[in-house]
């Protein structure tokens, strides 16, 4: 099951077709490897980030959701529910 996050509305380049990107989270996706703020900063600043990955899922949204918003295209980007909770909101990154 997906939990609400936020939605970004944009348009397809060269057309007036609306595109909705729904950012949400779910327990069905595992959390990324646990790293400290210092390790994460080093990964971000590196020219070669190595094998650190944040698991996520990208897929379409149900037609019924797009119809409620007046048509257009929809994309759902999901990440793990555990990722934002693990930082405890104390990270400066």
C-alpha positions, 0 to 999 in steps of 0.5 A: 500500500502506498502512503501519500507524499506529494504531487508535482504537476508539469507538462509534456515538452512540445504538447499541452499534455499534463503530467502528474508525478506522485511521490509516495512511500511504502513499506514494500520497498526495503530501506537503503544501506545505513550510512552516517551523515559524514559517509553520505556527504562523502558519497554525494561530494564524490565524482564516483558515488560507487554502489550506494543506491536508494531503492525505489519504484517507478510506475504509472498511476491508475487511470481513475486518479488521472481522470479526477485531475482532468486527464493527462499522464501519471507517474508514481515514484515510490521509496521506502517508508523507513528512509525518512524516519531513520534520519530522525529529522536531525540530519543537516544534509 
